[in-house]
Amino acid sequence: MPRPDITLNQFPVPLLLLLSAVFSVLSACSSTGGKPGWVDQPESAYPAATHLTAVGSADDRDTAADRALANLAKIFEVAVQDSSMDFSSAQVSHALGQQTVANEQKITRTVSTEARQVLSGAQVVEYWESEQGRISALAILAKQPAASRFQQAIAGLDREVKNLIDYATQKADSPVAALNALKRARLAQIKRDQANRNLMIVAQGRGIPSPYDTAAVETLIRNALGSMKLQVQAENNSLQAEIQQALATLGVPVVEQSNLKLSGELDVAPVEQKQAWYWMRGSYELVFRDGTKVLAKQRWPVKVSSTEVNLLQQRVRDEINSKLPGYVFELLSSQ
């Protein structure tokens, strides 16, 4: 008996819609459709006027997505300056019997993966698998919502910088409190500057002018250091001379008599020998006082080694001297 011909007209309309959707999905999953344009030109799928786009590829979807988001983060070149200030390039000069210290303070930049904040709102919207099994992912970030987030962050950081500087210059009850506020203001200003650079990326180069900049805050820090007059106390002349040199590097005046006193003490344990090496361990303590009141006190570990025992003492001194300006600044600006 001959089989009757079957046509699509014999299927009800809902079933035809379902079959059409299935065929569309199968067609999209097939590699015969060719490589989509966004793999090589991400902006072809999402216009550059409204979105940032980036592509990542890998052998699996998760890694491809991670790489796409990482490439999106690279657009911002996320970098944050660390909390340390390098006074090692300070130059000491003498003129008319007066010692002048010029601090060329360098800032160490550390690349930081703050992508979680920068990429808030980013999403992976497309995947494509090549015939070789390589998977590409497309990540996007809408510019307008990102711009709003950066603007809010900038406004908050501007308030924080202003409040900290006002406190340091008008309300702080000790030099330590003032320096600590200025140090925090510097970090907030650094974050503010980065947020403004991010804003310019998503706002067609338009940023928000800042009442301050990092250099201006650092000038306030140098001025605060220069306004101190410290008396140095130590258990021996060598330690005293080293502390005085560290203060000179920071631009802090050293005087014979002052209520503000900085003292240092080195405490080392007996030399230990392990196989062919000799080890010396101990700690270095600094105390900052206003009269009899302790304003700040900190201790740092010391550890050196050598194959010659007679070199240990000098290595201890070299290690301490290389770090002492940083130790002193950390102490004077401690919480």
N, C-alpha and C positions, 0 to 999 in steps of 0.2 A: 504494500500500500504506500503510495508516494507521500513523503513528509511535507506538510504545508509550509509555505514560506512564512518567516517571522520578520516583521518590520517593527521599527521603533514606535510607530503609531499605535501599536497594540498595547504598549505599556502605559500605565496611568502616569499623569504628570508628576506627582511626587517622586515616583521611582525614577523617572527620567532625570530629575534634578539631582538625585542621589548618585546615579551613575555618572553624570557629568562631573560632580565633585570628585568622585573617585578617580576618574580619568585625569582630571587636572592635577591631583596630588601625585599620581604615578608619573605624569609627564614632568612635574617639577623635580622629582627625585632622580630622574634619569640623567646620566651624564651626557646623553646624546644631544641635549639642548645647547651645549656649548658653555664656555666660561662667561659668567655675568660680568658686566662692565665694571662693577664696583671693586672687583678683585685687584685690578690694576689702577683704577681711578675711583677711589672711594667717594669723592665729591660728586660723581655722576648720579649717585643714588640719593644723596642728601646735599642740597646746595650749600656751598661754603658761606653764603650770606647768613644762613640760619643755624648751621651745625658745624662742629668739628668732627672729623671722621678719621679713622685709622683702621688698618687691616693687619691681622696676624695670622700666621699659618703654622700648622703642626700636624702630627700624625693622629691626634685625637682632638675632640671638640673642646674639652676643658682647657687644654694647653693653648689651643688656637685662640680661645676667648681671652685667656690671661694675657697672651702676647698682644692681642689687639688693644686691650685696655692699657697695657704697659706702653705701647706705641702712642696711644692717645695722651698718656701722662707726659711723655717726652716732649710734647708740644709746649708744655709749660716750663720745661727744664727746672723742675722743682728743686730748689736748693735753699737751705736754711743755714745761717751762720751760727757757729757754736757760741757757747757762753764765755769762752776764754778770750783774753786780750793779750796779744803778744807785745811785750815791751822790750824785746831783746835787741831791737834796732835803735834804741835810744842813744842819742849822741850827747856827750857831756863836753861843754866848752867853758873856757874861762875868759872873762873880760873885765878889766878894771877891778880885779880881786873878787868878782862875783861869779859863782858857778851857775851855769844855765843848762838846763836839761831839755832837749827837744825830743819829744816822744813821737816817733813815727809808728803809730800803733797799727799793726797789721791785723786783719780779721781772717781767721781760718774758716774757709767755707767747707761745709760738709754736705754732700749730696744726701738728701733725706727722702724717703719714700712716703711723703705726705699725700700720696695719690688718693687715699681714702677721702680726704677732705676736698682736694682739688677736683676729683672725678665724681663727686656726689651728683647723682642724676645721670651718670653715664650708663649706657646699656649696650649689650650685643644684640643686634637685630637681624643679622643674616648669617647663614652658613652656606658653604658650597664645597662639595667633595669632588676632586678631580678623578680622572680614570685611574690614576696611579694611587688613589686612596689618600692623597694629601688634602687636608681640610683647611679652608680659609674662613675666617670670621670677620665680620664688620662691626666695629664699635662706633657709637655716636655720642655726642654731647650737645644738647641744645644750648645755643649761646645765650639767649635771653634769660632763662632761669639761672644759668651760671653767673651771668653778670650781676643779677640781683643778689646772689649769695656773696659774691666778692665785695659788692658795695656795702652790704650789711657788716661784713667782717672788718672792712676798712673803717667804718664809722665807729665800731666798738673799740678798735685798736687806737684810733685817734684820741678817744676819750681816755683810754688807759694811759697812754703816753703823757697826755696833759696832766692827769691827776697825779701820776708818779713824779713828774718834774715839779709840779706845784708843791707836793709834799716834801720833796728833797730840798727845795730852795726856800721854803717858808715854814714848814711845820716839824721837820725831823728834829728829834731831841738829842741826837748824837751824830758824830761823823759817820759811824758805821751804818746807822739807819739811813742817812742821806745817800751814802754811796750805794747801799743795797737798792734803794729806790731807783737811782740813776742806772744801775746795772740792769734792772728789770725793765726800765724804760727803753734802754738800748735794744734789748731782745724783742720787746713789743714793736719797736720801730722797724726792726729788721723784718719781722713778720708782716708788718703793714706794707713795707716796700714790696715784698714778694706778692702780697695780695693785689697790690696796684698793678704790678707787671702782669699778673694773671688776668685782671680786669681788662687791660689794654688788648690782650689777645682775643677776648670774646666781644669787645666793644669797639672794634674798628679803630684801635689805637687811642681811644679816649680814656684817660685815667682821671683820678681825683687829686688835685694839688694837696700837698701835705704841709701842715704848719711847721713840722720839723723834718729833719733827715738824720740818718745815722751819724754822719760827721758832726752835726750840731750837738747831738746827745753825747758823743764821745768828747767833744770839747768841754761840755759841762763836767764830765767825769775827770778830765785832766785838771780843770780849774778847781774842782773839789779836792783832788789830791794835792795840788799846789798850795791850797789854803791851809793845809795841816802843818803843824810844827811839832815834830816828834823828838822825844829824847829816847835814845837807844840804850838798853841795858842787856848785858850778856855775861856769861860766866868767865869768859876770857876775851882777850883783845882780838883774836882771830874771828871769833863769832860776831863780835861787835862790829868789826870792820866789814864783814860780809853783809850784815843786815843794813849797815849804812849805805853800802854800794847798791843793794837792792832798792832801798828807798830812793836813792839818787836816780836810779833807772826809771822809777815810777814818777819822778818829779816831785817827791815829797821832801820838803826842807827838814834837815836834821839840825837840832839845836842842843845846847848844853843843858838847859833847864826848861822843862815844860810839864804841865799837868798830864799831857798825853804821852804815854810811855809805851814803847814796844820792846819786849824782851824775847830772847830766844834761848833755847836749850837743846843740846844734842845728847841723846842717851843711846849708847851702843852696848850690845852684849859681847861677851868674850868671843874671840875668833873661833870658828868651827872649821874643821877639815873633813872633806868628803872626797875620798880617792885623791886625785891630783889637784883638787881645787880647795882654795881657802875662801870662807864666806864670813862677811861681817853684816850683822843685822842690828837694827835699832829704830829709833824714831826721832823726829825733829819737831819741837813744839814752839809755837809762837803765841804770845799773850799780849793783848792790847788793853791798856788800862787808862782810865781817866782818874787820876789820883789813886785812890785805893779801890775804885770800882772797876771790875773786869767788864770791858765792853765786848770782847770777843776772845776766844781761845780755840786753837785747833792743833791737831797733831797729825803728822804724815809719816808713813813708814819709809825706812831706808834699808836698802839691801844691795850689796855689791859683792863681786867675786873676783878672784885673780889666782893665777898659778904661783904668784910670788906674794908671800904674806906681807912684805914690807910695802907693797903698793896699795894695800887696802885703805889706809888712812887717807891718802891723797884722792883715791877714787870716791870715797865718801864725801870729801870736800867738793870735788868736781860735780858730783851729782846734785848735791844740795845747792851749790851756787848756780847751776844751770836752771834750777826750778824755783829758786828763792823769790825772784820778782813776782812770779805767778802766785806763790804761796802767800806773799805779803798782800797782794791785791785781793786774793780770795778771802783772807782774814779781815781786811779792812772793809770789805763789802759783803760780809757774811750776813745771813738772815738773823 
